[in-house]
């Protein structure tokens, strides 16, 4: 391979130094051009300093808030080594390829390099006047924009955490009624759920974290009923409640989950009807997103949301910028409740807000401020064994509960055990999880019937895996082919088809190659056409083709992540796509001519699957180690399962993925927990 071409930059030394980084796609042209222009304005000439600042510009693009230059070379070397794979058969080819590439010339002294970058004229203190384009934090160098997002969110969270106990629209809580309703609504709840319900009533900001099936939605449903009773008694009206999630799919799931299994609850019919009537929306729509000005919202600190309670599900998916705008928009005196799983994948955009919020909260025993422990005990003495008074924790700690006991899976299920083992993260527990997934006994338990591992063959899905996927999808296609029963309306029939399709999904770690989304979709479609003669998969809108919306389209009511199925043409009409509606069993239709950007979705990325659940997901990992296949990715994929999960992967690479973590570079956790040791 010839040396990389010189870059057309104003600073020749910088151009020569950075060219190999651009050629290897470690840095983008945009990263280096931004720094080159800023250097011309700020009279910075040191090429190595400009290289460090280019990594600060790069950081948000790859999910980080800033860059730790003392460790960046080592981190990138580790990622590159993982990307080359573990198979010995690939070693020579990788070595040859690496030999053809121009070497990356890192500064010889990482500590000194970091110090020189931090001392640059382009880098300032957080409150420098006039502001500099880059900011030096405790460990990181970040762009001014993302530094401001981080400080803005820190300030908003601290103000909310330190605010007085929210009452009932200006009136104090009725403690007698609260105790009575706690007993009525949480009589069948686990102690930690009872604590979570009480805590969210008492705190202006609360975070309920936990894996799937641990009771987050169960607790929020009863929290809303606790508040409903308080508002009705004091003001003869219910509280104004907003339910939101990062994606349309997650919003639908939140609404459905809150309205499920209400018949057996000890509640009045008016409470049941009120809960069922709650609508859910995306965070962007809640804040008033303007497509003409996509970084700004109608609601913010100068125009707050007119709600008493704001509940946000799938909070792990919310990035730093969006979370800062959301918290700013919630009215003073209102309750903000965040639900999520801190062990899941972080947001696609920069930041790891939920993990930062909960990073140093107590898990085995919750640590609260002494005053809050006293307040809890005065209302509900039974929660005392769950908490410990600790004068060193900030008020933020008073609003955090982590649920860890799964209720969704029975004693014979391995999914819950694997998820918990991965979340705990010790080497022994990760080895247990890998063994269970591979169908072996571990830690005195297993193997489990709801877990299966099918290794790849020759870099492609094994025939057994592809055959099982075809069988999984066959049901909805045969149902669609048979058509509705004589007395069945189209809407009811298509709702049944959508439910049948949603029982199975192929979740891929990557987009490219035979084991990526594109390759898998093509292979599955071809296999289905062979298995079901007459299916007719020609043309873009064949009956039964599943579609994933890839961009928000508010004008037609479709959100990024929505999944629909092309249904048969009606006489005199074009094909339509059927989507699940917000109400259980309802269907919404969209003519194909009005579809926003979309793609086939027999397979989707694990990132896109967040907020969804499937009876049986097939998780497909690459056939070689990859820096993007991490513990969080595998955990997220496995926890999409309700009944069983099949992993298509090498056992060795699966364990390697479970052992790999790529933490987001962020200082939010340290800013929120200032007296705690660094994690």
PyMOL commands that set and color helices and strands:
alter all, ss='L'
color gray80, all
select helices_A, chain A and resi 12-23+29-42+47-62+72-83+88-100+110-118+144-162+175-185+191-202+216-235+248-259+269-276+283-287+291-293+315-317+320-329+353-358+370-379+381-386+395-399+415-424+427-437+463-482+490-501+517-531+554-556+592-594+606-609+631-638+651-659+668-672
alter helices_A, ss='H'
color red, helices_A
select strands_A, chain A and resi 123-124+134-136+141-143+205-210+241-245+280-282+309-313+335-340+366-368+387-389+400-403+451-453+504-508+546-549+563-567+576-580+587-591+598-600+603-605+614-620+641-648
alter strands_A, ss='S'
color yellow, strands_A
deselect
rebuild
show_as cartoon
